[in-house]
Amino acid sequence: MMEVEARRIRRFRNQRHTNTNTNTLLPLHLSSFSHHNTISCWYCDYKIFSFNKPLFNFGQTHARFLKVWFSIGVGFALSVLLGVTLFLLWELARALHLCGGSSKLGNLTSAFLFRFSPLLSGLSFSLADAGYICISTIISVSVHEVGHAVAATSEGIQIEYIAIFIAILFPGALVAFNNELLQSLPHFTALRVYSAGIWHNAVCCAACGLALFLLPLLLFPFYSSRHSPMVLNVPRTSPLSGFLVPGDVILSVDNVPIRNAQEWLEINTLTYDIKLNNVNISQHPGDLWLVNKGYCVPTVMMEESKITESLENQDVCPSGLASFVKVSCSANITMDDSQSQTDILNRKRNMYCLNAKDVVKLNKCGDHWGPVATNGSGCTCSQDEFCLAPVQEPGLVWVEITYSSPSPECSLQERNRSSVSETSGIKETNCGGTFIFAGDVISMAHSIQLTSYQPRLGLKFVAYLPNLVEKILMWTFHVSLALALLNGLPVYFLDGEYILEGTLSHFTGLSPRKRKKVLRLCLFGGLLISIIAFFQQLL
């Protein structure tokens, strides 16, 4: 979804005499300037002329300020060109195995340049995400081209037209100037025009970041953001469908309070990492995998649910019931190769089938819960209780999710709660409850749509507005940053080509012919290394 940037001019000396067209043209669009739109099998554009006069008047009215503004942009654009060039040289050295390892900054830059955004990594796209990308791309490209247009008008250059185009499958935009006027300007003045797009994209990133930071304050009169996240949508394909509905509020995961939508993703990811990376999982089929996260089950309930026969299959409980085994604090509850086969068989013979809905109402034991334990004593249970831990299939994670449902009565009860620890023992009521999820918690966490903002007026349809604004700001930040870095590449047809050409023109020690050769060599090398770096990201 990147912009196929069509820069305005090619300023080689030999072209000045052969080019009779006085208007800068899109390199993919070779026809002469006209007021008609262009349509072909691989390219089409739509020319806009209504902004010519307003932009020219604005640029001339504020010319003094704008020249200072875009002079700052020259420094920033040159820094981007230098930084991206150093990154390309680093990628070339890695491809040739001249240096090993990788840096976080390099990986992040590579992700923005060649994979569009780190947000896309490992996540599936929805139709809404595609819409956010289209909106953010339109905003970022418009900001980029308006920067070029205003910079040109501040120098007295009349705009011929603004065009929106689609080349093959890539959307973009361009601003057409008078070629002869732009070539007659001093080199630094031309640099201000060339650098304006990158500079405006950077300012757009800063504005989006500031808006995201101040969004809770801006929405404070209408929305509350200091409470737990609220569910906006639960697709039918989500594993939480049937447990949560739009409007429910997620209070905690494994007794860890959830304060916003980001914490919901972070806590589930952290839970996954802890369970799968710190627990030694047996590789033998039929072995048990237990989690050191149990419940204090009364003896009476255990006797009614005990399985006495020895079964070879691990999944011995009927449908709707979960398998539990006795654990202790000092014992390693993971069944691995260090344990004897007799110990494993003994555990299988002492398995209990319990209803998870009944178990979650009991006190907790074990050391893998959150910072709050209902009994306040780690894994110690009363005399007539035993600590039972759930048995899971390898690769799955057991989490306890506590939620509440919206209603005036429930809101009053929520305000009267002294701490989140009480939520772990709440019963299933109309105000919410606690349920167990065993599976891929990362996919589960991303399967529902949450918002950190709850409307103060209680109107459900306005609950989607903060999430919409937040998504647009976030995507615009990433797309605009990617567009600035992409245009900083020293390759053909991008801003980097003309910024590099304008920079080389200040080296008066080189003849025009040598400057032309250096420019072509740099552009060809930049294009070649960019292709190598792109394919490295695909591997």
Salt bridges, closest charged atoms under 4 A:
GLU5 OE2 - ARG7 NH2 1.44
GLU5 OE2 - HIS144 NE2 3.68
ASP45 OD2 - HIS29 ND1 3.64
ASP45 OD2 - LYS47 NZ 3.44
GLU91 OE2 - ARG94 NH1 3.30
GLU145 OE2 - ARG7 NH2 3.40
GLU145 OE1 - ARG8 NH1 3.60
GLU155 OE2 - ARG192 NH2 2.93
ASP254 OD2 - LYS293 NZ 2.78
GLU263 OE2 - ARG259 NH2 2.60
ASP337 OD1 - HIS284 NE2 3.11
ASP367 OD1 - HIS368 NE2 3.92
GLU400 OE2 - LYS364 NZ 2.95
GLU414 OE1 - ARG417 NH1 2.36
ASP495 OD1 - ARG7 NE 2.10
ASP495 OD1 - ARG8 NH2 3.62
ASP495 OD2 - HIS144 NE2 2.93
ASP495 OD2 - HIS148 NE2 3.20
GLU497 OE2 - ARG10 NE 2.96
